[in-house]
Amino acid sequence: MHIVIITGPPGSGKGTQAKLLAEEFGYIHLSTGEMLRKEIALGSDLGKLAQARIDNGNFVPDHVACEMIRTFFRNNPELKGIIFDGFPRTLNQCLEFEPILNEYNTKVHFFIDIDVDKENLTTRLLARNSQQRRPDDSDLSIIEHRFELYNNLTKPVIDYYKNKKNYYKINGNSDIKNVFSDIKGLLSNYIKK
């Protein structure tokens, strides 16, 4: 099972790129944010917990995110590959993820960091809110809070994967097609359809 992680600040296009890559390579696109939004729509206990945190631009607790991933692996042990979008978001999640990967005899093969200028990110998030009506994209103070969370909690994740030598930085300021082409080119030498 091949494991690819796509990361980047809010509005970097990681979800869009993860979907495109999953289609291209026949992988599963796994977004913890989407999983949580489904739970919110169902009105589950997890959904109620998640809604209170996500609407204010916060992450769910690490143990909740990791348990969701553990359950997904347990239910899908024979997948060709997974493109992770939005996980792991903290160093603690990275550390909890390792034994899950070991259990399925795999590792993170590529950690792709989509780098986008802050001004560009803010413009994208406000535009996304006008299309999707997401509460976490609607308010500049919440957007700023999400950037701070990303910088404080997710930057150590980047350092963690840099040390594992599977880190790749991609310029995400370009259009969707160009960013996809850059990432696809990186993965194509390793992943065969």
C-alpha positions, 0 to 999 in steps of 0.5 A, a space after each residue: 500500500 502506497 501512502 502519500 500525504 498532501 499538506 499545505 495551509 488552509 486554501 492551498 488546494 490540497 483537497 483538490 490536488 488529492 482528489 485529482 491524484 487519487 483519480 490519476 493513480 487509482 488511489 483512495 483520497 482520504 480527507 479527515 475534514 470530509 470524514 468529519 463533515 459527514 459525521 456532522 451531517 449525520 448528527 453523530 456524537 463525533 459530528 457534534 464534537 467536530 462541529 464545535 471545533 471546526 466552525 471555530 477553525 480548530 482541529 479535532 483532538 489528536 486521538 479522535 483523528 488517529 482513531 478515525 484513521 485506524 478504523 479506516 485501515 482496519 476496514 480497508 486493509 487491501 488498498 493499492 494506495 491512499 492520498 491523505 489530505 489533512 492528516 497528520 496535522 500535528 506531531 503527535 498525530 505523526 507519532 501515533 500514525 507510525 504504528 498504524 503504518 507498521 501494522 500494515 507493513 507500509 510507510 509514508 512514501 511521499 510527503 508533499 507540501 503545497 506552498 502558497 503565499 498568504 495573500 493568495 490563500 486568504 483570497 481563495 478561502 473567501 472565494 470558497 466560502 462564497 461557493 460552499 458556505 463553509 463557516 471556517 472560511 467566512 470570517 477573516 479572524 477565523 481564517 487568521 486563527 487557522 493560519 496560526 494553528 497551521 503554523 504552530 501545529 503543522 510546521 513540526 509535522 513538516 520538520 518530522 517528514 523532512 528528517 525522514 527524507 520523503 519531503 517535497 515542496 511544490 509551488 502552489 501559487 500557480 493554477 490547479 492544472 500546473 500544480 497537478 502536473 508538478 505533483 504528478 511528475 514527482 509521483 509518476 516515477 514511483 507509482 505505476 498504474 
